[in-house]
């Protein structure tokens, strides 16, 4: 354990974080940049005295649970998390599960977009969305949190595929998504919710079970789809995928060619909203 380097690393990463990044009020009297020690301790679920001693290079050897809490509180990237563990004399090991917290800046961007947008984690859980995405896909606020998952909606919702997508695009999305999910299982081998998702998909969808046996591994690159919306009809969308590497998340933006019938349909959805919609993917 390198106490001096660990202390320096913790202090610098604490000062790098803004209160709003951690969902905390900025306040009027902050003498130094970043979070206070007591704030980091609270976010990491440890005592302020314990954290202070670590940052002053006089603390005891932190457990793996303490290091995991610090990595979460300081919003460390995967590389930074591994470095933290090594400074404490521990082997990093796999992260416990895909991060589910979305950066406030990403949420602000999502709210200001004039196109449908989603934030997904590594297992395709929908973490955040804007009103246009709810109007285009489904009102996510009206369904249980566990079911806010694009793969559950795609494979387990019971909706007829031909009602939603073109056949070729549907098959391509299914295969790439399964390969992407396979890669996530190797990154997060201890995540129970990820294992449960794969179990449910294999048991509930013959299509997914068949694709899963191919053991393909990859990263989802294309999510371009033809949607058949119950109120505005056919919408041809191009899906831009923006990666957030330190969170293992992605922002999905659904766009259409400017001035096209699909673009007009998206504009109409701004007016219609989520009224009278049925769930779709």
C-alpha positions in Angstrom: 0.0 0.0 0.0 1.4 3.4 -1.1 -0.2 5.7 1.5 1.4 8.9 0.2 0.3 8.3 -3.4 -3.1 7.1 -2.3 -3.7 10.2 -0.2 -2.6 12.4 -3.1 -4.8 10.6 -5.6 -7.9 10.9 -3.3 -7.4 14.6 -2.7 -6.9 15.4 -6.3 -10.0 13.4 -7.4 -12.1 15.0 -4.6 -11.1 18.5 -5.7 -11.9 17.7 -9.3 -15.5 16.9 -8.6 -18.1 19.7 -8.5 -20.9 19.5 -6.0 -23.5 19.4 -8.8 -21.7 16.4 -10.4 -22.6 14.5 -7.3 -26.1 15.9 -7.0 -25.2 18.1 -4.1 -26.0 21.9 -3.6 -23.0 24.1 -4.4 -23.7 26.4 -1.4 -22.3 29.9 -1.0 -19.2 29.3 1.1 -16.7 26.9 -0.5 -13.2 27.9 0.3 -11.6 25.2 -1.8 -12.6 23.6 -5.1 -14.4 20.3 -5.3 -16.2 18.3 -2.7 -15.7 18.5 1.0 -14.2 15.5 2.8 -17.4 14.9 4.7 -19.3 14.9 1.5 -17.1 12.2 0.0 -17.3 10.2 3.2 -21.0 10.3 3.1 -21.2 9.3 -0.6 -18.8 6.4 0.1 -20.8 5.4 3.3 -17.9 5.8 5.7 -17.0 8.1 8.6 -15.4 11.4 7.9 -12.6 10.6 10.3 -11.8 7.4 8.4 -11.7 9.2 5.0 -9.7 12.1 6.5 -7.0 9.7 7.7 -6.8 8.1 4.3 -6.3 11.5 2.7 -3.7 12.4 5.2 -1.7 9.2 4.5 -2.2 7.8 8.0 -5.2 5.6 7.5 -5.4 1.8 7.9 -5.4 -0.5 4.9 -8.8 0.0 3.2 -10.9 -3.0 2.4 -12.2 -3.8 -1.1 -15.6 -2.6 0.0 -14.2 0.7 1.1 -12.3 1.1 -2.2 -15.4 0.3 -4.2 -17.3 3.0 -2.2 -14.6 5.5 -2.8 -14.5 4.7 -6.5 -18.3 5.2 -6.7 -18.3 8.4 -4.6 -15.4 10.0 -6.7 -17.0 8.9 -10.0 -13.8 7.2 -11.1 -13.4 5.8 -14.6 -12.5 2.1 -14.9 -8.8 3.0 -15.3 -8.9 5.3 -12.3 -10.7 2.7 -10.2 -8.1 0.1 -11.1 -5.3 2.6 -10.2 -7.0 3.3 -6.8 -7.1 -0.5 -6.0 -3.4 -0.9 -6.9 -2.3 2.1 -4.8 -4.1 0.4 -1.9 -2.2 -2.9 -2.6 -5.3 -4.7 -4.0 -5.9 -6.3 -7.4 -8.8 -4.4 -9.1 -11.0 -7.3 -10.1 -14.2 -6.8 -12.2 -16.5 -3.8 -11.4 -19.6 -4.9 -9.5 -22.0 -3.9 -12.2 -22.8 -1.3 -14.9 -23.0 2.2 -13.4 -26.6 3.5 -13.3 -26.0 7.2 -12.4 -26.2 9.6 -15.3 -24.0 12.7 -15.2 -26.1 15.9 -14.6 -24.6 17.4 -17.8 -25.8 14.6 -19.9 -29.3 14.9 -18.4 -29.3 18.7 -19.2 -28.3 17.9 -22.7 -31.0 15.3 -23.1 -33.7 17.7 -21.9 -32.7 20.4 -24.4 -32.6 18.1 -27.5 -35.2 18.6 -30.2 -34.9 14.9 -31.2 -35.8 11.7 -29.3 -32.9 10.7 -27.0 -32.2 7.9 -24.5 -29.4 7.0 -22.1 -28.6 3.3 -21.9 -26.3 1.3 -19.6 -24.3 -1.7 -20.7 -27.3 -4.1 -20.3 -29.7 -1.8 -22.3 -31.5 -0.5 -19.2 -33.1 2.9 -20.1 -31.6 5.2 -17.4 -32.9 8.5 -18.8 -35.1 9.8 -21.7 -36.6 12.9 -23.0 -40.3 13.5 -23.8 -39.8 12.9 -27.5 -38.3 9.5 -26.8 -41.2 8.6 -24.7 -43.6 9.6 -27.5 -41.6 7.6 -30.1 -40.9 4.4 -28.1 -43.0 4.1 -25.0 -43.9 6.1 -21.9 -41.1 4.7 -19.7 -42.4 6.4 -16.6 -45.6 4.2 -16.9 -43.8 0.9 -16.8 -41.9 -0.8 -13.9 -38.2 0.1 -13.6 -37.2 -3.5 -14.2 -39.0 -3.4 -17.6 -37.3 -0.2 -18.7 -34.9 -2.2 -20.9 -34.8 -2.1 -24.7 -34.0 -5.8 -24.9 -37.0 -6.8 -22.7 -39.2 -4.6 -24.8 -37.7 -6.0 -28.0 -37.8 -9.7 -27.2 -40.3 -10.1 -24.3 -43.0 -7.5 -24.8 -45.2 -9.8 -27.0 -45.4 -7.1 -29.7 -45.4 -8.4 -33.3 -42.0 -7.6 -34.9 -43.6 -6.7 -38.2 -45.7 -4.0 -36.5 -42.5 -2.2 -35.4 -39.5 -2.8 -37.7 -38.5 -3.9 -41.1 -37.6 -7.6 -41.1 -33.9 -7.2 -42.1 -33.3 -4.3 -39.6 -35.0 -6.2 -36.8 -32.8 -9.3 -37.3 -29.6 -7.1 -37.5 -30.5 -5.3 -34.3 -31.3 -8.5 -32.5 -28.0 -10.1 -33.4 -25.8 -7.1 -32.7 -27.6 -6.5 -29.3 -27.1 -10.1 -28.2 -23.3 -9.8 -29.1 -23.1 -6.6 -27.2 -24.9 -8.1 -24.2 -22.5 -11.1 -24.3 -19.5 -8.7 -24.0 -21.2 -7.0 -21.0 -21.4 -10.3 -19.2 -17.6 -10.7 -19.3 -17.1 -7.1 -18.1 -19.5 -7.6 -15.2 -19.4 -11.3 -14.3 -20.8 -10.7 -10.8 -23.8 -8.6 -11.7 -26.9 -10.5 -10.7 -29.3 -8.3 -12.6 -27.3 -8.9 -15.8 -27.5 -12.6 -15.3 -31.2 -12.4 -14.6 -31.8 -10.5 -17.8 -29.9 -13.1 -19.9 -31.9 -15.9 -18.2 -35.2 -14.2 -18.9 -34.4 -13.5 -22.5 -33.3 -17.0 -23.2 -36.3 -18.5 -21.5 -38.8 -16.1 -23.0 -37.6 -15.7 -26.6 -36.7 -18.5 -28.9 -35.2 -16.0 -31.3 -32.8 -14.6 -28.6 -32.0 -18.1 -27.3 -31.0 -19.1 -30.9 -28.8 -16.1 -31.4 -27.2 -16.5 -27.9 -26.0 -20.0 -28.8 -23.8 -18.4 -31.6 -21.6 -16.9 -28.8 -20.9 -13.8 -30.8 -19.2 -10.9 -29.0 -19.2 -7.3 -30.3 -20.3 -3.7 -29.7 -23.6 -2.3 -30.9 -22.8 0.1 -33.8 -26.0 0.6 -35.6 -29.5 1.1 -34.3 -31.1 2.4 -37.5 -34.7 1.4 -37.6 -38.0 1.8 -39.4 -40.7 2.3 -36.7 -44.4 1.9 -37.4 -45.9 4.3 -34.9 -49.6 3.7 -34.0 -50.5 7.3 -34.4 -48.2 8.8 -37.0 -47.3 5.8 -39.1 -44.0 4.9 -40.6 -40.9 6.7 -39.3 -37.4 6.0 -40.8 -34.9 7.0 -38.2 -31.1 7.0 -38.1 -29.7 6.4 -34.6 -26.6 8.2 -33.6 -24.7 6.4 -30.8 -22.7 8.7 -28.5 -20.5 6.8 -26.0 -19.8 7.7 -22.4 -16.8 5.5 -21.8 -16.2 6.2 -18.1 -19.8 5.2 -17.3 -20.0 2.4 -19.9 -23.2 4.2 -21.1 -24.4 5.4 -24.4 -26.7 8.2 -25.6 -29.0 7.1 -28.4 -30.4 9.9 -30.7 -33.1 9.2 -33.1 -33.0 11.5 -36.1 -34.6 11.7 -39.6 -33.6 13.4 -42.8 -34.6 17.1 -42.6 -37.9 17.9 -44.3 -38.7 14.2 -44.9 -42.0 12.6 -44.0 -40.3 10.9 -41.1 -38.9 14.3 -39.9 -42.5 15.7 -40.1 -43.8 12.7 -38.2 -41.2 13.3 -35.4 -42.3 17.0 -35.3 -45.9 15.8 -35.0 -44.9 13.6 -32.0 -43.8 16.8 -30.2 -47.5 17.8 -30.2 -49.0 14.4 -29.6 -46.7 13.4 -26.8 -47.5 10.2 -25.0 -51.3 10.4 -25.2 -53.0 7.1 -26.2 -49.7 5.3 -26.9 -49.2 1.6 -26.5 -45.8 0.2 -25.6 -43.4 -0.4 -28.4 -39.6 -0.7 -29.0 
